[in-house]
């Protein structure tokens, strides 16, 4: 029996590890996806050949390409794009969001926005945490460049959407794993969603990418964290 498509997802960062894992999981659930990527050849053939997946080639700094992506007919925008190891200059993702968000609003079709971030951006609900103070400072030191400015910029652009589009800024710790979690049991807490400094110690330092993909898909239906910036980690 053919699955009924629930969402048309515009995905940024779809050629990275998280993006590919998410794309596979979303297609398995019957969703339609449009990927905005710089290098389409990075998308495996078994995904790119799927009739429910479209690819738009473009750079983060390509204003016309970003506007074309926003007009693809999607009703959900998800981004797994983020700073990578190695020094970099500028804030290309933040700059892309400054173009994309007005275009999404103009399109008038988008019902949700979910954006990846890290605990380098502090949510109002966060409390003091020694382990996260150390982890954040080590992360910034190792990656270097304009990482901190980029992460804050991405988050601030998203939070500034206010009530214009229901948004969720999902913050992640150290990511690991390159496959979907085949042992996922929806009857159990496969991940924790909380805030930095959680009194029960649920603000873990690690997260499997497969579990993250499943959580994002689940949040699309639940809408539990609309207007929030939870930290997601392994349970």
N, C-alpha and C positions, 0 to 999 in steps of 0.2 A: 504494500500500500504506500503510495506517495505521500510524503509529509507535506503539510500545509505550511507555507512560508509565513512566519510571524512578523519578521522585521526585514527591512532592507538597510544594511549597515554600511556606512561609509567608514573605512578603516585607514588610519594613518599609522605607519610603522609596521605594515603588514608583511614586509620581507625579512624582518628580524625574527629571532627565535620565538619570542612571545607572540608576535603577530601571526606566524605560521601555525603555531599550536592553536591559537584562538580561531584562526580561519578554518582549520580542520574540524574543530569542535562545533563551530557555528554551522558549517555546512552539514555536519552529521545531524544537527537538530532541525534542519530544513530552512534555515535563514538564507537570504540573498545578500551577497556582499559586493561592494565596489572598493577595490584597493587603489589607493593613490601611492605609487611607488616610483623611486628614481630608476631602479633596475628591474624590469619585469622578468628577466631571465633568472632571478633568484627565487621565483615562485615555482615550486615543483610542478611538473607536467600533470600529475594526477589531480592537482588543485586547479591549475589554470585552465584545464580542459572541462571543468565542471560548468554546466550550463547556467548555474546560479551564481557564478563569479565573473565579474568584469574587472578589467585593469585599466587604470588611467596612468600613463607615464608622465611624470613631472617632478620638478625640483621643489624644495621647500620655499625657495625664493621666487617661484614662478607664479605671479599673481593671477594671470589668466588661467593657468592650469588648476590652481586652487579653487577659483570661482567655477570652473567647469565641473570639478569634483563636487562642490556644494550643490550644483544644479542637477546631479545625477538621479534624483528622485528618491534618495534614501530618506529614512525617517529617524535614524539613529546615527550619531557620530561617536566613534570610539578611537582613542589614540593610545598606542603602545610605544610611541616615539619618545626617546629620552636620550640624555647625554651618554656617551660611551667612553670607555677607557682611552686615555691619551689626551693631551692638551688640545684645546680647540678655542677658536676665537669667535666672539659674537654669540648671538642667541637666535639661531635660525628657526627653532621650533616655536619659540615665543612670537617671533615675527610672523610666522605662518599662521598662528592662531589669531593674530590681529587682523589678518585678511579673511580667514575662514569664518570666524564667528559672525561678523556682519553679513557675510554671504549666506550663512546658515539661516540667520534671521530673515533675510530677504527671500530665501527659498520658501519659507513658510511651511515646510513639510516635517521639520525635525521635532521629535517628541522627547528625546533624551540625548545627553552628552555625558560620556564617561571618559575621563582622562587620567593617564598614569602619572604619578608623581612619587616623591619620596618624603621621608620624615625630615629632610632638610627644609621643607616648608612646614611651619608650625601651624597646627589648627588651634582655634580658640579653646578647644576642649582638652588639649594636651596639658600634662603636668610634668614636673621635673623628673628626669630619669637619667641616672649616671651612665647606665649602659648605652643609652641612646645618644647622650652627649658625646661619649667616646666614639661610638659608631659613626655618627654624622661627621665629626671632625676628621676621622680617619678616611672616610669616603671622599670628602672634599679634597683632602690632602693628596690622596692617591690619584684621583681623576684630574684635578687641577683645572687650569684654564678658566673659562667663564661658567663652569658647571653650576655653582651656587646661584649665580644671577639667572641662568637659564631655568633652573628648577623653580625658583621663586616667580619668575616671569610667567611661565606656563601656568602655575597655580593661580596667580593673581588675575590673569586674563580670564581664567575659568570661573573663579569665584565672583568676579565682577559681572558675570552674566545675571546674577541675582535671580529674579523670578521670570526672566525672559524665556529661558529654556530650562527644564529640570536637569540639573547637572550633578555629577558625583565625581569627586577627585579621589581616586583610590591610590593610597600611598603604599609603597612596597619596600620591604627590607632587602637583604641580599637574595637574589634569585638563583635558583638552581634547577637542574633537570631540563631535558629537551623533548619530552614526550607528554602526551596526556596521561593522567593517572588512571590506569586501567582498573585499579582497585577502589575507585571512587564509590562511596556509599552515601547516597543523599540522605539516608536516615541518620547519619552521624555528622558531627561537626568536623568537616575536613579542613576548614580554615577558621581562624579567629578574625573577627573584625571589631576593632576597638580603637582606643587612642593611646598615644605615647604616655607612659607613666601609669598604665592601667593597674589598679590596686590588686587585681587578681593575677598579675604577671602574664597576661595574655598577649602582650605586645612583643611577640617573638622577633628574632633577628633573621629568620630564614623563611623562604616561601618557595614551594615548587611551582614552576611555571604552569604546569598542567592544572593544578588546583586554582591558580589565579584565573585561568581561562574559564574554568567551570563557574567560579564565583561571579565573574563579570556577566556571564550569560544568565546566571540565576538572579542577579541584581536587576537585570533588564525587566524581568517579570515581577519581582517583589517590590522594587522601588523603596526599599527600606532605608537607603542611605541618600536619598535625594537631598541636595543642598548641604551635604556633609563631606568630610574629608577623612574617612576611616583609614587606619593602618591595617593592612591585611597580612596575616602570617600563618604558618602552619599551626594546626591545633596541637 
